[in-house]
Amino acid sequence: MHTSIVLIALGLLNSAALESPAWKTDYDSARKTGREEQKPLAVFVGSGAKGWHRVTKEGKLAKETSQILAEDYVCVYVDANQSWGKKLASAFELPDGVGLVISDRTGRLQAFHHVGELSNEDLVRHLHRYADAERAVRTTETDSGQHVSYYPPEPPPYYYAPQPAFSYPGRSC
């Protein structure tokens, strides 16, 4: 009886551990781990304790998101409230201190860069895409979404009529 309870409890703990990513805060160490494990880095930039949740519009990572991160990525959390975090956020060009950067499996190239929040649905889609071991990274992709800017209309070009080489005398007013 006791053995069954212990096995069930261990199974629940093990499944919970698989669903929760192990967050690293040392970027250099995470890059080394990523190279060794041949996993891309998922660098979440937020602020405060568990600030990685701020990257989602819903305010919390979905269960599927956590599972993908735990299985396929080396997860890095950069706290933009800390001085080292501000520097790293700036280096990643995340001016507001919220965003996501996904590396390739070597940790040398940025595969994906996003400033601001993402929906869990979009986050899952991107995580699946860049976890693919067959995906070759050549450029950094961004998900800027729809961006609308309003600018005043351009003034019409000025037209200057050419002056004739000679003129005819005309009537005056």
ZIPE-V448063 format. One record per residue. N is the residue number from 1. RES is the residue in one small letter. PSI is psi in radians with two decimals (none if undefined). Layout:
n,res,psi
N,RES,PSI
N,RES,PSI
This chain:
n,res,psi
1,m,-0.89
2,h,-0.61
3,t,-0.70
4,s,-0.74
5,i,-0.74
6,v,-0.76
7,l,-0.70
8,i,-0.78
9,a,-0.74
10,l,-0.67
11,g,-0.72
12,l,-0.74
13,l,-0.73
14,n,-0.74
15,s,-0.62
16,a,-0.65
17,a,-0.64
18,l,-0.51
19,e,-0.32
20,s,2.11
21,p,2.64
22,a,1.96
23,w,2.22
24,k,2.59
25,t,-0.16
26,d,1.81
27,y,-0.77
28,d,-0.74
29,s,-0.70
30,a,-0.71
31,r,-0.73
32,k,-0.81
33,t,-0.74
34,g,-0.76
35,r,-0.77
36,e,-0.72
37,e,-0.05
38,q,0.84
39,k,2.52
40,p,2.75
41,l,2.45
42,a,1.84
43,v,1.94
44,f,2.24
45,v,2.15
46,g,-2.69
47,s,2.52
48,g,3.13
49,a,2.32
50,k,0.62
51,g,-0.18
52,w,-0.43
53,h,-0.43
54,r,-0.28
55,v,-0.32
56,t,2.50
57,k,-0.51
58,e,-0.22
59,g,0.09
60,k,2.40
61,l,2.36
62,a,2.79
63,k,-0.77
64,e,-0.68
65,t,-0.83
66,s,-0.67
67,q,-0.80
68,i,-0.79
69,l,-0.79
70,a,-0.65
71,e,-0.65
72,d,-0.07
73,y,2.75
74,v,2.07
75,c,2.30
76,v,2.32
77,y,2.20
78,v,2.02
79,d,1.86
80,a,-0.12
81,n,-0.37
82,q,2.66
83,s,-0.75
84,w,-0.59
85,g,-0.66
86,k,-0.73
87,k,-0.77
88,l,-0.70
89,a,-0.71
90,s,-0.74
91,a,-0.58
92,f,0.07
93,e,0.85
94,l,1.40
95,p,-0.55
96,d,0.01
97,g,0.40
98,v,2.21
99,g,-3.05
100,l,2.38
101,v,2.26
102,i,2.27
103,s,3.03
104,d,-3.09
105,r,-0.29
106,t,-0.31
107,g,0.09
108,r,-0.49
109,l,2.54
110,q,2.15
111,a,-0.60
112,f,2.48
113,h,2.23
114,h,2.25
115,v,2.25
116,g,-2.76
117,e,2.72
118,l,2.62
119,s,2.72
120,n,-0.62
121,e,-0.83
122,d,-0.67
123,l,-0.79
124,v,-0.76
125,r,-0.81
126,h,-0.72
127,l,-0.72
128,h,-0.77
129,r,-0.85
130,y,-0.12
131,a,-0.27
132,d,2.04
133,a,-0.39
134,e,-0.15
135,r,2.13
136,a,2.28
137,v,2.12
138,r,-0.55
139,t,2.87
140,t,2.14
141,e,2.60
142,t,2.75
143,d,1.40
144,s,-0.14
145,g,-2.86
146,q,2.23
147,h,2.11
148,v,2.25
149,s,2.46
150,y,2.15
151,y,2.60
152,p,2.63
153,p,2.59
154,e,2.46
155,p,2.59
156,p,2.60
157,p,2.51
158,y,2.42
159,y,2.10
160,y,2.07
161,a,2.36
162,p,2.47
163,q,2.34
164,p,2.68
165,a,-0.45
166,f,2.81
167,s,2.69
168,y,2.44
169,p,2.37
170,g,-3.09
171,r,2.61
172,s,2.87
173,c,none
